[in-house]
């Protein structure tokens, strides 16, 4: 984005087609330095002047980096003037004209400073032809030392003395030239500092200045029609080049939006998505892309037309934050949309569990948010190293205050790693029983059988006992104690026990020792496969006890199914069959009774 802004700044700059105005710029800066050195000007006024000076230097370097070739082709304009000045200086010195000699000496000093500024700028622009940015950066320091380190402050007492005649025009001229020379030295110091501060932009602009598009815009802006048009629109800060750039920006981004929309639509149709899914993607993703590209138009127009980027650094920060926020929203919606579209396929995977998918999505969303916050802090100029150091110092206190939350996070990891339960499992813990809805980072959500929603901290579930009724493949227990009366014949009871055993053995819904199961797991485990997978096939039918009012028969078996409704159906069939067998063997169900014997 910054590179794009720089390119359009170059194309629309008012200085882009200017001639060599280095001396004019130096003269302006001499006036500024004199104002900054004036004790009669308020501090607030000096601060405003300094801000304006920084902006002027930025525009100045923008101009000369953009017109690098033209500036480098110009020879030094000071040679002839300096040659004439040296001849006059030597003549005045021989004739003993002290004031004229001092004047010429100061003027020669000024030419030397101006020439150093010019030569340093030329050498910097030549260095932009290097493809190594680090080489360019290293050479900048050497150039500053070469051209600006030999200056020594001018001794005032040498040129300005109290014995001088103030009415003498030559004395007045020497004083003025001395003042200009001192201010020019200040200009040289400021120039060197600003040259270092703007070196990165100078390098980028200088590298781009050879582009053919500059020549094209230059030609158009100097055409007969453009010159006439510029006369009307110049007062409002526009020219033909700026208008062309704005139109070009809007056209490029409009075509980009159309191309993105067409490409996304083509891809989605190729993937054979449903119409509602395509509409959802366009609404939540494509629209965000359009907003970002539209924001780029606004940003570039504000920078190109109004020049706000050079007047206030906050514009760049505001748009930078907006780009980060919109990019984060785009990534958030893209990842969640992909997860939504792939959810059915991921649910069928034997490798990926729903809980892992949910936690992964949450982790990705959290990472997107964290990166967005870090990027925003970076744009705002926050020192991230200092910030992270401060967070490290406060980390212990935060960890202590959030120890429960941290324990719950590790609890969720323990649940997933131990494969204790998953979504849809029927579990029972000390505090809740029901179907697992979701395993979150902090808590597990359970829907109870009376349709209430309970949130149980993961730490409690990982450190307590949990019954998982779903983790059984074959065998849901049926246990009954059937009481028959004491008037029953024990031979009938024996016959009934045999028939009940046979009925359970032959019943298609009851698991027994002949019930087989398929084990797709080929990993070696030092545990019983039946216990690990939940296989129960025990069948027990015995006369169990002589109770107060009945002779109890124990029926203990397991259904093949573990589904509650199917289990109820099997249990009901077994109960009917048992009742039928008891009736056939003349056995009656006992119920609590009391027999009173009257003694003689």
N, C-alpha and C positions, 0 to 999 in steps of 0.2 A: 504493500500500500504506500509506504513512504517513497519508494522508488517511482511509483506512478505519479505521486503528487509532485515530486521533483521534476519529472519530465514535463508535466503540464505547466508548472511554474516557469520552466525555461521557455516553453512555447509562447506563453502569454505575458512574459515580463516586458515592462515598458523599456527596460534597458537593453533588451536583447539585440536591438538593431542600432544601438548608439555607437558613436565613434569613440576614439580614445580620449576619455575625459579624466585621466588620472590626475592631472595638475589641478583641474577644477575641483575634484573631490578633495585633494590635499588642502587647497585653499579653504574649502568649507570646514574641514576638520581643524584647521588652524584657528578659525573663529570659535569653534566649539571648545577647543582646549583653553583658549583665553577666557571664555565664559566660565568654564569649570574651575579656573584658577583665580577667578574674581571673588574677593572676600565680600563684596557688596551684594552678591546673589545668595538667596536663601538655600538652605539644604534641600528643601522640597523641589525647588526649581532645578538644582543640580542633579537630583535623582531623575527628574523627567528628561533632562538633557542627556544623561548617561544612557537611559533606555532608548532614546531616539538615536544616539550615536551607535549603539549596538545594532539596532535595526538597519541603520545606514550602511554599516560595514557588511552586514549580511547581504543586502541588496547589491552592494558594490562587488563583492566577491562572486555573487550570482551572475552579474553582468559580465565580468571579465572571464570567468570560467566558461560561460556560454559562448563568448566570442573569442575563444582562445586563439584560433588561427589568425584572426585579424590583428590581435594585440601582439602576437609573437612576430608578425611580419614587420611591425613598426620598429624603426631604429630609434636610438636615444635622441631626443630633441635638444639635449643640453650640451653637446660637444662643442658646437660653434659658439654658443653663448659663453661657455666656460673658457674657451680659448681666448676670446676677446677680453673677458673679465681678467684673466691672468695677465695679459699684456698691460691692461690699465693698472692693475695692482702693482706690477713691477715698476711701471713708470711713476706712479704716485710715491712708491717707496723710495725710488732713487731721488725724487725731487723733495723728499721730506714732508710730504702732505700726510700728516699722521691721521687726521680724521677721515680722509678719503681712503687711506690704507685700511683703517679699521672697518670702514663700510664695505670695501671690496672683500676683505677677509671674511666678514659675516655672510656676504652674498655667496662666496665660494663654498662656505660651509653649508648653506642652504641647498645649493645645487648638488653637493655630494650626498646630502641626506635624501633629496628627491631621487637621485639616481640609484641610491641603495634600495629605496622602496620599489622603484621600477624594476631593477634587476632581480631583486628577491621574488617579486611577483612573477616575473618571466620564468625564473628557474623552477618555481613551484608549479606553474602551468605545464612546463616541459616534463616535469616528473609525473604528471597525470597520465602520460603515455605508457608508463610502466604498468604491467598487469599484476604486479605484486603490491597489495595494499600495505603490507607490513614494511616493505622497502620504502614506499612513499612516506609512511609515518616516521620511519627512522631518519630519512633525509631532511624532513622538515626541521628537526632540531638542529642539524648541522648548518642549514641555511640561515637560521636565526642567529646562531653564533657567528657565522661568517660575516653577515651584513650589519648586525646591530650591536655587537658586543664591544666595538672599538670606540663608541661614543663616550666622551667625558663631559660632565656639566661645564657650560660656558661660564668663565669667571666674569662676574658683572663688573668688578672694579677695573678690569682691563679695558672695557668699552664705555662704561658710564662713570664719569668722575664729577665730583662736586664743583671742581674748578672750571667746568665747561660753561661756555656762554650759551644760555638757554635760548637766546634770540637768534643764534646762528642757525640758518636753515640746514646746514650740513650736520650740526649736532642733533637737531630734531630728526633728521633722516637716519642717523646712526641709532638713535634710541628706538625708532620704530622698527628698523631692521633687526636690532637686537631682540626686541620683543617677539617679532615674528620667528626668529631663529630658535628662541627658547620654546615657543609654542610648537614649532616644527619638530623639535626633539621629542616633545611629548607625543606628537602625532606618530613619530617613528616607534616609540615604545608601545603605544596603543595598537598601531598597525601590526607589530610583531605578535602581540598577545592575541589579537583577533584572528590573525593568520593561523595560529595554532588552533584556536577554538573552532574555526570554520574549515579546517583542513579536510575533514571527512567529506563535507558537502562539496568542497572544491574538487576533490578527487572524483566523486560520482558525477558531478556536472561536467567536469572536463572530459571524462570518458564518454559521455553522451553527446558532447558538443559537435562531434564529427558526423552526426546522423544527417541523412539527406532531408529529413522532414524539416529541419531548421532552415535549410536553404529554400525549401518550398514555401514555408510560411513567410520567410523574409521576402521572397518574390511577390507573394500575394499581398502582403502588407504595404509594399511600396508600389503597387500598381496604381494607375490613375484613379480608378474608382475607389480603391481603399483610401487613398490620400484624401479625397473629397469627403468620404464617409467619416474618416477619423476626425475631421474638423468639426463635425456635428456631435459625435458621441464621446469625444475626449473629455468634455467637462464632467461627464458622469462616470469617469473612470474606465471607459471601455475603448477598445479599438477593434479593427477588423480581425486581427490575430486572435484576440480573446473570444470574439463571437464565433470564429471558426473552431476554436478549441472546444468551446461549450457545446456547439452542435455536434462535433466529433465525439465528445464524451457521451452525450445522450444517445447518439446513434449506436455507438459501440455497445453500451450497456443494454440498450433496448434489444439489439440483435442477440446479445449474450443471454438475456432473459428468455427470448423466444427459443433459442437453440437449446437451453437447459430444459425448458418445458417440453419441447419436442423429444429430446433424447430420453428424458425420464419416462414420458408417456410411451415411447417406443419400447423401452426396456421392460416396463411393467406389462404391456400387452404381450411381449414375447414370453414373459414368465407366466402368462395365462392366469393373472390374478382376477379376482372378482371385481365387479364394477364398484361396489362399495369400498373395497380396499384401495382401489386406484383413486377414488375420490378422496378418501381419507389421507392418502399420501400426498396428493396435490395440496390439500387444505393445510396439512400440518408440516410439510417439508418444503415443497416447491414454493409456497408463499413466503417462507422464511428466507429462502434464497433470493426471491424477488425484493424483499424488504432490504436485505443486505446490499444488493446491487443498486437499489434506489437511494440508499443512504450514501453510497459511494458518489453518486451524481451530486447530491446535496453538498457533500464534503468538498469535492473538487471544485464545484462552482463557487462555494464560499471562499476557498483558498485562491482560486484563479481570479475571480472577479473582484472580490472585496479585499483580498490580501490579508485575511484574518490570521493566517498561519504565521505570518511574519510580525503581526502586531500583538498577538496574544497566544502564548503557548498553550493556554487552557483549551483552545479549540481542538488542537490535536489530541489532548488528553480526553476530552469529552467524546470525540468520535472513536478514539481508541477503546474506551470503556464500552461504548455501544457495540462496536464490532465484536469485542470479547463476549459480551452478554448474548448477542444474537448467535454467535458461533457456538456458545455453550448450549443454548436452547436447541440449535440445529442438531448438534451431536446427541443431546438427550433424546430428542424426538426420533432421530434416525435409529439409534440403538434400541429404543423401546418398540419402535415400529417393526424392526427386523425381528426382535424377540417375539412380538405378537404374531407375525406372519409365520414364523418357524416353530411356534409353540406346539402345534399338533404333532409335527415330526419329531420334535425333541421329547415329547411325552412318550413316544413309542420307543425311544432309545433305551437300551438296557444299561448303557454306560452312564448317561446323564440322568440324574434324579431331579425331580421337580424342585426340591428344596435347594439343590446346588444351583439350578437355573435361576431361581428367585433371588438367592443371595448374590449370585454373580451379577445379575442386573442391578441390584441395589449397590453393589460395590463399584460397578462401572459408573453409575449415576453419581455416587459420592466422589469418585475420582474426577469426573468432569467438573463437578462443583468446586473441588479443591484446586484444580488447575486454573479454573476461571478466576477464583479469588486471588491466587498467586500472580496471575497475569495482570489483574487489575491493580494490585499493589505495586507491581513492577512499573506499570504505566504512571501511577501516581508518584513514582520516585522513592518508594519506601525501600530502605536498605534491608533486603531479605536476610542477609547474614546476621545483622543485628537483631532482626525480628526473631529469627530461629534461635539465636543465642538466648534471647529473653524467654522464649517459649521453653527452652531447655531448663532454665532456672526455675520457671514456674511449673514445670512438668510434674515435679513430685507432689506439689500441692493439688494440682488438677487431678492427678492419678488417685490421690487419697480421697478427694471429694467425689470422684466418679468411680470408686472401686466397685460399687454394685453394678454399674453399667458395664465396666470392663469384665467383671466376673460373668455377666450374662452373655457377653460376646464370646468369651472362651467356652461358656456352656453350650452355645449354639454350635461351635466348632466340635465340641466333644460329642454332641448328639449326632452330627453328620458323620464324624469320623467313626464313631462306634456303631452307626447304623441302628440306633435304638428304635426309632420309629420314623415314619415319613408321612407326607400328606395323605389324608384319607384313612389312616389307621385308626382303629378303635383302641384307645388306651385308657388306663385308669391309674391315677396317681393318688397321693394322699389328699390332694385338694380338689381334684377334678376328675371327671370321667366323661368321655365323649369321643367325637371324631376330630382328628387333627385337621385344622383348616390351613394353617401356614406356620412354618418355622421361621421366625424373624431373627434379626440380630440381637434384639433384647429379650423378646418373649415369644412363646408359642401360643397361638390362638386355637382354642378348642371349642367346638360346638357341642353342647351337652344334648342328651336325649330329650330333654324338655325344651329344646330349641333356644337355650340361652348361650351367649357368647362369653367365654372366659379367657382371660389372658394370664398365663402362668409364666413367671420368670424362668428363663432357660437354666439359670444356676440351680434352682430347686429341682428341676426335672433331671439334670445331669448328675446331681448328687443324691437324689432320692430314688426310691424304688418305683418302677413304672411297669405296669402290666400292659402288654401289647397283645390284645385278643385277636388281632388280624394276622399276626405272624404264625399261622398254622396252616398247613396244606391239607391234611386229612385228619378228621376227628374232632367233633364237638361233643362234649360229654352229655350223656343222658344217664341220670342216676335217680332211681326210684326205690322206695321201701314200701312193699305191698304187704298189707296185713290181711291174713285170713283168720277165720274164727277157730277157737279151740275145739269146736265140735267136729272139725275137719278130720278126715281119715289121712294118716300119714302116708299111706300108699298112694292116695290121690295127690298128695303134695309132691311126692317123688316124681310121679308121672308128669305133673304139671311143670316141674322144673326142667325135665328132659325136653318137653315140647317147647317150652319158652326158649331154651338154648338153640334148638333146631330152627325155631322161627327166626331168631336173631341171626343165625348163621346163614340162612337162606334169604333174608331180607335184602333187597338191592340197595337200600339206603343206609345199611349198617356196615361199618368197617370191621373186618376180622383179619385173622392171620393170613388169609388168602388174598386180601386186597393188595394189589400192587400199585406202585407209584413211579413216575418218571423223574429221574434226577439228572438234570442237564448240567449240573455243576461237576466238573471233573477235577477240581482243585483238592489236593490232599488236606484233610483236616483231622486233628487229633481229638475229635469229638464225635459222638454218635450222630450219624446223619439223620436218624429219625428224630432225635431230640432237637437237633439244630434246625431241621426243616419243619418240625411240628407234625409228626406222624404218630397218631395214636390209634391202635387197633385192638385194644383189650376188650374182652367180653367176659363178664362174670355174672352168673346166675346161681345163687345159693340161698338156702334157708339160713337166715342171719341171727335171729334171736327170738327168745320167748319173752314177749313184752307183757305188760299188765293186762291188755285186753285183746291181744292178737299174737299170732305166730307170723313174724316178719320175714319176707323174702326180699333179698337184695338183688336188684337188676342194675348192673353197671356196664355200660357200653358206649360206643362213640359212633356218631353219624359220619357218613362219608363227606358230606358237605360241611362247610364252616359258615355258610350264609345263614343268617338268623331265620329268615322266613322259611327257607327250605328245611332247616333243622326243626322248626316247629311242625312242619308237615310230617317229617319222618317220625318225630316223637309222638305225634297224634296217632299215626298208623300203628306204632308199636303198642301204644296204650290200648287201642281197640283190640289188637291181636291178643294181648295178655288177658284182657277181660273175657274174650271169647274162649281162650284156653281154660281159664279158671271155671267158667260156666260148664264147659264140657266135662270137667273133672269134679263136678259137684262141690266146688269150693266157693264159699261166700266171702265177700269183703267184710272185714271186721271193722267195727266202729267202737268208740269208747262205751263200755257198759259196766254195770256193777251188779254182781250176783250176791244175794243175801242168803246164807244158810242158817236155818233156825235149829239150834241144838236141842236134843231131848232134855 
